[in-house]
Amino acid sequence: MSEEPTTPGTIIWRDITVDNADELRDFYSQVAGWRHEDCNMGDYNDYNMIPAGGTEPAAGICHARGANDNMPAQWLMYVAVEDIDESIRRAVALGGEVVHGPREMGKSRFCVIQDPAGAVIGLIG
């Protein structure tokens, strides 16, 4: 994920968090042609998945461990927001709920919310 400033409302990352991250890494390498780059998580690696011929990751594949143990097992988009706390407040007021976080991620904070229809999305700010 880029450390560049982003415009609020922009989708800035996508990843999936699962119990079988190594298997899924190999699956998408074969199906989508992605190569992987290890992302050190301390005592294990998650994976940045890079398109063929590319240099920047297209997505991440993460282990459902540690702080990520209760993340939903599905492809998840992350949207930039100006103020994570204000976005959480608005989501809850409008019938959504927080399903994970908020917590630190690099220089930002993020959370996963569920909208009133039941779909989830990450917010990062």
Secondary structure as UniProt FT lines:
FT   TURN            8..9
FT   STRAND          11..18
FT   TURN            19..20
FT   HELIX           21..32
FT   STRAND          35..40
FT   STRAND          45..50
FT   TURN            52..53
FT   STRAND          59..63
FT   HELIX           66..68
FT   TURN            69..70
FT   STRAND          76..80
FT   HELIX           84..93
FT   TURN            94..95
FT   STRAND          97..105
FT   TURN            106..107
FT   STRAND          108..114
FT   TURN            116..117
FT   STRAND          120..124
//
